[in-house]
């Protein structure tokens, strides 16, 4: 009996197969084959399914198991990525990724999102902008009105996955919390937001809690998995990664260092906070509080690809470990890769080598993470931080974060935390555990 967790992240799609004891027995990973053209960032639906199929196929091969051993599955997903479909469920667009920047000037929408009621009702504390689905929807309404008139459904990435696999129109409140359309406490669609965004209630899927039974996979489903496998609603990738390392049962605070860095606090305090987004969590009255920043691992990958391709990342980290804290004065600005050349670095000297630049990027990310943690954990609810994401694999990065932030950091000892969080939900749904907390206690005994 195996449980599948799918992680539909921004940079990579991943699949993890876990056995009854919570051991990762097989995994697969594929870079998201997105297409960029000017402000448009899209993903062809055929490539979407092909990429997920490849991840899952690789996971089964590594596990030396047949798909027939799959008992249940759940997902982890990026938010604000969506697709428009017609009355027959046929796609009218490719998947429009959240990084797409088609955002028209709309004073009514931006003015609405600027009101205090926006944060109070949605729990969203970040500024409104192009990353929001409703911003791009407004673009379609204005620039492709004929297509919008044909639109019967607006499906975000997780409910598109669910609809195609089982036929159910359900979207989890975890990913839906970032749309700006949901009342975070009542967990219903907000009529005022629908009106100003021009979206009809019937165009949206039914909201559901994480762990909801979304039905059984149809025969001939686009993943090629056996019919009858149970699918359960997962949630936002950062929330799933936090669950995958024990947030809720074993910790209150986690961080994720990937393309985006994020701090997630599990809390029963429903106070709204600036620059923090709230979402329903695993039990009534509990919330995920999350703050995020783009100053993540992207700069590190950029530096290697641009200036040090002859070295592996492991070799670069070894060089960085030999550089003292403070990098002899070298400072990396947040998102150093967004500047021309090395202009994102201050106080450069000719004697500086790759290790200096790599460590400077890691220290910059740690400083950004410190700000995120101070935003979400205003009440000092946790003195320890569980690390997830690709950055958690680096002991050096963990020690840098610990020194900069002044809290104990615990590296994730298990790979694919988001897939693990999703698989925990699948195992709970299949009856192996009564709650996700029980799954965490069983699958993460030494963490």
C-alpha positions in Angstrom: 0.0 0.0 0.0 1.5 3.3 -1.2 0.5 6.9 -0.8 1.3 9.5 -3.4 2.0 13.2 -2.8 2.2 15.5 -5.8 3.9 18.9 -5.4 2.9 21.4 -8.2 5.5 24.1 -7.3 6.5 27.1 -9.3 9.9 25.8 -10.5 9.4 22.1 -10.3 6.7 19.4 -10.3 7.5 16.6 -7.9 6.0 13.3 -6.9 6.7 11.2 -3.8 5.6 7.7 -3.0 5.4 6.8 0.7 4.8 3.5 2.4 2.7 2.8 5.5 5.6 3.7 7.7 6.1 7.1 6.0 9.3 6.1 4.2 9.9 7.8 0.9 10.3 4.8 -1.4 10.3 6.7 -4.8 10.4 10.2 -6.1 10.4 12.1 -9.4 11.1 15.7 -10.3 10.6 17.7 -13.5 11.3 21.4 -14.2 8.0 23.2 -15.0 8.0 23.7 -18.8 6.5 27.1 -18.7 6.4 29.4 -21.7 7.3 33.1 -21.4 6.5 35.8 -23.9 6.7 39.4 -22.8 4.4 39.7 -19.8 2.7 36.3 -20.5 3.8 33.2 -18.5 1.8 30.1 -19.4 1.9 26.3 -19.3 0.4 24.2 -22.0 -2.1 21.7 -20.6 -0.6 18.8 -22.5 2.9 19.6 -21.1 1.3 19.9 -17.6 0.0 16.4 -17.7 3.1 15.1 -19.4 5.3 16.5 -16.7 3.2 15.1 -13.9 3.1 11.7 -15.6 6.9 11.7 -15.9 7.3 12.5 -12.2 4.9 9.8 -11.1 6.4 7.2 -13.5 9.9 7.9 -12.2 8.7 7.6 -8.6 7.1 4.2 -9.3 10.3 3.0 -11.1 12.4 4.1 -8.1 10.0 2.4 -5.7 10.1 -0.8 -7.8 6.3 -0.8 -7.4 3.3 -1.1 -9.7 0.6 1.7 -9.9 -1.8 -0.9 -8.6 -0.2 -0.6 -5.2 -1.4 3.0 -4.9 -4.1 3.5 -2.2 -4.6 7.2 -2.2 -3.2 10.5 -3.3 -3.3 14.2 -2.5 -1.5 17.3 -3.8 0.5 20.4 -2.9 0.1 23.4 -5.2 1.1 26.9 -6.1 -1.7 29.5 -5.8 -3.2 32.0 -8.2 -2.4 29.9 -11.3 -5.6 29.2 -13.3 -7.3 28.1 -16.5 -10.6 29.2 -18.2 -12.9 26.5 -19.5 -16.1 26.6 -21.5 -19.5 25.0 -20.7 -18.3 21.6 -21.8 -15.2 21.7 -19.6 -12.9 22.3 -22.6 -9.9 24.6 -22.0 -10.2 28.1 -23.5 -6.7 29.1 -22.4 -3.5 27.4 -21.3 -2.7 27.5 -17.6 -2.0 31.1 -16.7 0.8 31.0 -14.1 0.8 33.3 -11.1 4.1 34.8 -12.4 2.2 36.1 -15.5 2.1 39.9 -15.3 -0.9 40.8 -17.5 -2.5 43.3 -15.2 -4.6 46.2 -16.5 -5.1 49.5 -14.8 -8.4 49.1 -12.9 -9.0 51.7 -10.3 -12.1 50.0 -9.0 -10.2 46.7 -8.3 -7.0 48.3 -6.9 -9.1 50.7 -4.8 -11.2 47.8 -3.4 -8.1 45.9 -2.4 -6.6 48.9 -0.7 -9.4 49.1 1.8 -9.0 47.8 5.3 -11.9 45.5 4.7 -9.8 43.6 2.2 -7.3 42.4 4.8 -10.0 41.9 7.5 -12.2 39.7 5.3 -9.6 37.8 3.2 -6.7 37.7 5.7 -4.4 38.8 2.9 -1.9 41.3 4.2 0.3 41.7 1.1 -0.2 44.5 -1.5 -2.5 43.7 -4.4 -0.7 43.3 -7.7 -0.2 41.3 -10.9 0.4 38.0 -9.1 -3.3 37.8 -8.2 -5.5 35.7 -10.4 -8.3 38.3 -10.3 -5.8 40.9 -11.8 -5.3 38.7 -14.8 -9.0 37.8 -15.0 -9.7 41.5 -15.4 -7.2 41.6 -18.3 -9.2 38.9 -20.0 -12.4 40.7 -19.4 -11.0 43.9 -21.0 -8.7 42.5 -23.7 -10.4 39.3 -24.7 -14.0 39.9 -23.9 -15.3 37.4 -26.4 -13.3 34.6 -24.7 -14.5 35.7 -21.3 -18.1 35.5 -22.5 -17.5 31.9 -23.3 -16.0 31.2 -19.9 -18.2 28.9 -17.8 -15.5 28.0 -15.2 -12.4 29.5 -13.7 -10.4 26.7 -12.3 -7.3 27.2 -10.2 -4.5 24.7 -10.6 -5.7 22.3 -7.8 -9.3 22.2 -8.8 -8.3 21.8 -12.5 -6.3 18.8 -11.4 -9.2 17.5 -9.3 -11.8 18.1 -12.0 -9.8 16.3 -14.7 -9.1 13.3 -12.5 -12.4 12.8 -10.7 -14.9 15.1 -12.3 -15.5 17.0 -8.9 -15.5 20.8 -8.8 -13.7 21.4 -5.5 -11.0 23.8 -4.4 -9.2 23.7 -1.1 -9.4 26.7 1.2 -5.6 26.7 1.6 -4.8 27.7 -1.9 -8.0 29.6 -2.4 -7.0 31.8 0.5 -4.6 33.7 -1.7 -7.1 34.5 -4.4 -8.6 37.6 -2.7 -12.1 36.1 -3.2 -12.6 34.1 0.0 -13.8 35.1 3.5 -11.0 33.5 5.5 -13.1 32.9 8.7 -16.4 31.9 7.1 -14.6 30.0 4.3 -17.1 31.1 1.7 -16.7 33.1 -1.5 -16.9 36.8 -0.7 -19.8 38.4 -2.7 -18.3 41.9 -2.6 -15.0 40.6 -4.1 -16.8 38.6 -6.8 -18.8 41.7 -7.8 -15.7 44.0 -8.2 -13.7 41.3 -10.0 -16.5 40.5 -12.4 -16.5 36.8 -11.5 -19.8 34.9 -11.0 -20.1 32.5 -8.1 -21.0 29.7 -10.5 -17.7 30.1 -12.3 -15.8 29.1 -9.2 -15.5 25.6 -7.7 -17.0 24.7 -4.3 -14.7 25.5 -1.4 -13.6 22.6 0.8 -11.2 21.9 3.7 -7.9 20.2 3.3 -8.4 16.5 3.6 -11.8 16.5 1.9 -12.5 13.4 -0.2 -12.5 14.6 -3.8 -13.7 11.3 -5.3 -12.0 8.4 -7.0 -9.9 8.6 -10.2 -11.8 8.1 -13.4 -10.9 5.4 -15.9 -8.6 6.9 -18.6 -7.6 9.8 -16.4 -4.8 12.1 -17.7 -2.2 10.7 -15.3 -2.7 7.2 -16.4 -3.2 6.0 -12.9 -5.6 3.2 -11.9 -9.3 4.0 -11.7 -10.7 4.0 -8.2 -7.7 5.5 -6.4 -8.9 8.0 -3.8 -8.0 11.7 -4.3 -8.0 14.0 -1.3 -7.7 17.8 -1.2 -4.3 19.1 -0.3 -3.3 22.7 0.0 -0.7 25.5 -0.7 2.8 24.2 -1.3 4.3 26.1 1.6 1.5 24.9 4.0 2.0 21.3 2.8 5.8 21.5 3.3 5.3 22.8 6.8 2.9 19.9 7.5 5.5 17.5 6.1 8.0 18.5 8.7 5.6 18.4 11.6 4.1 21.9 12.0 1.1 21.6 14.2 2.1 18.5 16.1 5.8 19.0 16.5 6.5 22.6 15.8 4.7 25.9 15.3 7.1 27.7 12.9 8.7 26.6 9.7 10.5 28.2 6.8 10.9 27.2 3.2 13.8 28.2 1.1 13.2 27.6 -2.6 12.4 29.9 -5.5 10.5 31.9 -3.0 11.3 32.0 0.7 8.5 31.8 3.2 7.9 31.6 6.9 4.8 29.8 8.1 3.4 29.9 11.6 0.7 27.5 12.9 -1.4 29.6 15.3 -4.9 30.0 16.9 -4.4 33.8 17.0 -6.6 35.2 14.2 -5.1 38.8 14.4 -4.5 40.2 10.9 -1.0 41.3 10.2 0.6 43.5 7.6 2.6 41.6 5.0 1.2 38.3 6.3 -1.4 36.0 4.7 -3.8 33.9 6.7 -5.4 30.6 5.7 -7.5 28.0 7.4 -5.3 25.2 8.9 -5.9 21.7 10.1 -8.5 22.2 12.8 -11.3 24.7 13.6 -9.9 28.0 14.8 -6.4 27.3 13.6 -4.6 29.2 10.9 -1.5 29.1 8.8 0.1 32.6 8.9 2.6 33.0 6.1 4.9 35.8 4.8 7.0 35.4 1.8 9.7 37.0 -0.3 11.3 36.4 -3.7 14.9 36.6 -2.3 15.2 32.9 -2.3 17.5 30.3 -4.0 17.0 31.8 -7.4 20.0 34.1 -7.0 22.2 31.1 -6.0 21.2 29.2 -9.1 21.7 32.3 -11.2 25.2 32.8 -9.9 26.3 29.3 -10.6 24.8 29.3 -14.1 26.2 32.7 -15.0 29.7 32.7 -13.3 30.6 29.2 -12.1 29.1 26.5 -14.3 32.3 24.5 -14.1 31.5 23.9 -10.4 28.8 21.8 -8.8 26.6 23.5 -6.2 28.2 21.3 -3.6 31.7 22.6 -4.5 30.5 26.2 -4.3 29.0 25.6 -0.9 32.4 24.2 0.3 34.0 27.4 -0.9 31.4 29.4 0.9 32.0 27.5 4.1 35.6 28.7 4.1 34.6 32.4 4.0 34.1 34.1 7.3 30.7 35.5 8.4 30.2 38.9 6.8 32.0 37.8 3.6 34.9 40.2 4.3 32.5 43.1 3.6 30.8 41.8 0.5 27.0 42.4 0.6 24.4 40.8 -1.7 21.3 42.9 -2.2 18.0 41.1 -2.1 17.4 39.3 -5.4 20.9 40.1 -6.6 20.1 38.2 -9.8 17.7 40.9 -10.9 20.6 43.4 -11.4 22.8 43.7 -14.5 26.0 41.6 -14.1 27.2 41.8 -10.5 25.6 45.1 -9.6 23.6 43.4 -7.0 26.7 43.0 -4.9 28.2 45.9 -2.8 31.8 46.5 -1.8 33.3 44.1 -4.3 37.1 43.5 -4.3 39.3 41.7 -6.9 40.4 39.1 -4.3 36.9 37.8 -3.8 36.2 34.4 -5.2 33.1 32.3 -5.8 32.8 31.4 -2.2 32.4 35.1 -1.2 29.6 35.7 -3.6 27.8 32.4 -2.7 28.0 33.1 1.0 26.9 36.7 0.5 23.7 35.5 -1.3 23.0 33.0 1.5 23.5 35.7 4.2 21.1 38.0 2.2 18.5 35.3 2.1 18.9 34.8 5.9 18.4 38.5 6.5 15.2 38.4 4.4 14.0 35.3 6.3 14.6 37.1 9.6 12.2 39.8 8.5 9.6 37.3 7.5 9.7 35.4 10.8 9.4 38.7 12.8 6.3 39.5 10.7 4.4 36.2 11.3 5.5 35.5 14.8 4.8 38.8 16.5 3.9 37.0 19.8 7.1 34.9 19.9 5.1 31.7 19.8 8.0 29.6 18.7 11.8 29.8 19.5 12.5 27.0 17.0 12.2 26.8 13.2 11.8 23.8 11.1 13.5 24.2 7.7 12.1 22.9 4.4 12.7 23.4 0.7 15.9 22.9 -1.2 17.8 25.2 1.1 17.2 22.9 4.1 19.6 20.4 2.5 22.5 22.7 3.2 24.0 22.6 6.7 25.9 25.8 6.0 22.8 27.7 5.1 21.1 26.4 8.2 23.9 27.6 10.4 23.9 31.0 8.7 20.2 31.3 9.3 20.5 30.3 12.9 23.2 32.9 13.5 21.4 35.7 11.8 17.9 35.0 13.2 18.8 33.9 16.7 16.5 30.9 16.8 17.2 27.2 16.7 16.9 25.7 13.2 16.1 22.1 12.6 16.9 20.8 9.1 14.4 18.6 7.5 15.9 15.1 7.6 13.5 13.8 4.9 13.4 14.9 1.3 10.3 16.3 -0.4 8.5 17.8 2.5 5.6 19.1 0.4 5.0 15.7 -1.1 5.2 14.2 2.4 2.6 16.6 3.7 0.3 15.7 0.9 0.9 12.0 1.4 0.0 12.4 5.1 -3.3 13.8 4.0 -3.8 10.9 1.6 -2.9 8.4 4.4 -5.3 10.0 6.8 -8.1 10.0 4.2 -7.5 6.4 3.5 -8.1 5.6 7.2 -4.5 4.9 8.2 -4.7 7.8 10.7 -7.5 9.7 12.4 -5.8 13.1 12.0 -2.8 14.6 10.2 -1.3 15.1 13.6 -1.3 11.3 14.2 0.4 10.9 10.8 3.1 13.4 11.8 3.7 11.6 15.1 4.0 8.3 13.3 6.0 9.3 10.2 8.3 11.8 11.9 9.2 10.0 15.2 12.7 11.4 15.5 12.1 15.0 14.4 
